[in-house]
Amino acid sequence: MSISERTDETLMVAVQDGDRAAYDELFRRWRDPVYRYLHRRCGSQERADDAFQECWLRVHRFRHRYDPGRTFRPWLFTIAANAGYDARRPRPDEHELDERLPAPRPDLTSRDLAVRALAALEPDDRKLLLLVVEGFSAVEIAEMLETRPGTVRMRIKRARERAAAALEPA
């Protein structure tokens, strides 16, 4: 089986054993989704670049903490969220769009509105909504946050309500 045919989980086990090619393959697969997530989370290319580099350093540094019985994607995005955590809150007037990357959601018609809504949220609410945008289910997010799926669903609902309220005219 070629390296490109292996699952993320088997690649991560190989990374734990020191396989550089497996690490490179995971990076190739996840580079764009992780960068898009961090760019939205951080609000600028410069901060996203720093968080992106830190994320992949942590993947390598904490490779032995990965549990092969768990899905790789939530583990990776937990690391990405933590790497982007210290980035300051995005401000709509400073938000830059990276035109090199494809739009993550073709149905999103107004990026400016989305940025304003995200900027108005507290970091925990912003993190939840960005994970939803990345396609994580409430069950996966609950696993990442070590809480119950019902709690996550309620927090997502409330975060959406706060984001919508932030977009209403004053």
C-alpha positions as CSV (number, residue, x, y, z in Angstrom):
1,M,0.0,0.0,0.0
2,S,1.4,3.4,-1.0
3,I,1.7,6.1,1.6
4,S,-1.0,8.2,-0.1
5,E,-3.4,5.2,0.3
6,R,-2.9,4.9,4.0
7,T,-5.4,6.4,6.5
8,D,-4.5,9.4,8.6
9,E,-4.5,7.2,11.7
10,T,-2.0,4.7,10.3
11,L,0.1,7.6,9.1
12,M,0.1,9.1,12.6
13,V,1.2,5.8,14.1
14,A,4.1,5.7,11.6
15,V,4.9,9.3,12.6
16,Q,5.1,8.1,16.2
17,D,7.7,5.6,15.0
18,G,9.7,8.3,13.4
19,D,8.6,8.0,9.8
20,R,9.3,11.4,8.1
21,A,7.4,10.5,4.9
22,A,4.3,9.8,6.9
23,Y,4.5,13.2,8.6
24,D,5.0,14.9,5.2
25,E,1.9,13.1,3.8
26,L,-0.2,14.2,6.8
27,F,1.1,17.8,6.3
28,R,0.2,17.6,2.6
29,R,-3.3,16.3,3.3
30,W,-4.1,18.7,6.1
31,R,-2.1,21.9,5.2
32,D,-5.0,23.8,3.5
33,P,-7.8,22.9,5.9
34,V,-5.7,23.7,8.9
35,Y,-4.5,27.0,7.4
36,R,-8.0,28.1,6.5
37,Y,-9.2,27.3,10.0
38,L,-6.3,29.2,11.6
39,H,-6.7,32.2,9.2
40,R,-10.4,32.5,10.1
41,R,-9.6,32.0,13.8
42,C,-6.7,34.5,13.9
43,G,-8.0,37.1,11.5
44,S,-4.8,37.9,9.6
45,Q,-2.3,36.1,7.5
46,E,0.6,37.0,9.7
47,R,-1.0,35.6,12.9
48,A,-2.3,32.6,11.0
49,D,1.2,31.9,9.6
50,D,2.6,31.9,13.1
51,A,-0.2,29.7,14.5
52,F,0.1,27.3,11.5
53,Q,3.8,26.8,12.1
54,E,3.3,26.3,15.8
55,C,0.5,23.8,15.1
56,W,2.7,21.5,13.0
57,L,5.6,21.8,15.5
58,R,3.2,20.6,18.2
59,V,2.0,17.7,16.0
60,H,5.6,16.6,15.9
61,R,6.4,17.4,19.5
62,F,3.3,15.7,20.9
63,R,3.2,12.8,18.4
64,H,3.6,10.3,21.3
65,R,0.4,11.6,22.9
66,Y,-1.7,10.6,19.9
67,D,-4.0,7.7,20.8
68,P,-4.2,5.4,17.7
69,G,-7.7,4.3,18.8
70,R,-9.0,7.8,18.2
71,T,-9.7,9.7,15.0
72,F,-6.8,11.8,13.8
73,R,-8.8,14.8,12.5
74,P,-10.2,16.0,15.9
75,W,-6.8,15.5,17.5
76,L,-5.2,17.7,14.8
77,F,-7.8,20.4,15.0
78,T,-7.5,20.5,18.8
79,I,-3.9,21.2,18.4
80,A,-4.7,23.9,15.8
81,A,-7.3,25.5,18.0
82,N,-4.8,25.6,20.9
83,A,-2.0,27.0,18.6
84,G,-4.4,29.8,17.5
85,Y,-5.8,30.4,21.0
86,D,-3.2,33.1,21.8
87,A,-3.8,35.0,18.6
88,R,-5.7,38.2,19.4
89,R,-9.3,38.6,18.5
90,P,-9.9,39.4,14.9
91,R,-11.1,42.9,14.0
92,P,-13.2,43.3,10.9
93,D,-11.2,46.3,9.7
94,E,-8.0,44.3,9.9
95,H,-9.2,41.0,8.5
96,E,-7.4,39.9,5.4
97,L,-8.6,37.2,3.1
98,D,-6.0,34.8,1.7
99,E,-6.8,34.6,-2.0
100,R,-4.4,31.8,-2.5
101,L,-6.7,29.3,-0.8
102,P,-10.1,28.2,-2.2
103,A,-13.2,29.4,-0.3
104,P,-14.0,26.8,2.4
105,R,-17.8,27.2,1.9
106,P,-19.1,28.2,-1.5
107,D,-22.5,29.0,-0.1
108,L,-21.1,31.8,2.1
109,T,-22.1,34.9,0.3
110,S,-20.7,37.6,2.5
111,R,-17.3,37.1,4.1
112,D,-17.4,40.5,5.7
113,L,-20.6,39.7,7.6
114,A,-19.1,36.4,8.8
115,V,-15.9,38.2,9.9
116,R,-18.0,40.8,11.8
117,A,-20.1,38.1,13.5
118,L,-17.0,36.1,14.5
119,A,-15.2,39.2,15.8
120,A,-18.2,40.0,18.0
121,L,-18.0,36.6,19.7
122,E,-16.1,35.4,22.8
123,P,-13.1,33.2,21.9
124,D,-14.9,30.0,23.0
125,D,-18.0,30.7,20.9
126,R,-15.8,31.6,17.9
127,K,-13.9,28.4,18.3
128,L,-17.1,26.3,18.3
129,L,-18.5,28.0,15.2
130,L,-15.3,27.6,13.3
131,L,-15.2,23.9,14.1
132,V,-18.7,23.6,12.8
133,V,-17.7,25.5,9.6
134,E,-14.8,22.9,9.3
135,G,-17.4,20.2,9.3
136,F,-17.0,18.7,12.7
137,S,-20.1,17.1,14.3
138,A,-21.3,17.9,17.8
139,V,-20.0,14.5,18.8
140,E,-16.5,15.2,17.4
141,I,-16.4,18.6,19.0
142,A,-17.5,17.1,22.3
143,E,-14.7,14.6,22.1
144,M,-12.2,17.4,21.5
145,L,-13.6,19.5,24.4
146,E,-14.0,16.5,26.7
147,T,-17.7,17.3,27.3
148,R,-21.1,15.9,26.2
149,P,-22.5,16.3,22.7
150,G,-25.8,17.8,24.1
151,T,-23.7,20.5,25.8
152,V,-21.9,21.2,22.6
153,R,-25.2,21.4,20.6
154,M,-26.6,23.9,23.1
155,R,-23.4,26.0,23.1
156,I,-23.4,26.0,19.3
157,K,-27.0,27.1,19.2
158,R,-26.3,30.0,21.6
159,A,-23.1,31.0,19.7
160,R,-25.1,31.2,16.5
161,E,-27.8,33.3,18.2
162,R,-25.1,35.7,19.6
163,A,-23.5,35.9,16.1
164,A,-26.8,36.7,14.5
165,A,-27.6,39.3,17.2
166,A,-24.2,40.9,16.5
167,L,-25.2,41.4,12.8
168,E,-28.6,43.1,13.6
169,P,-28.7,46.9,13.2
170,A,-28.4,48.8,16.4
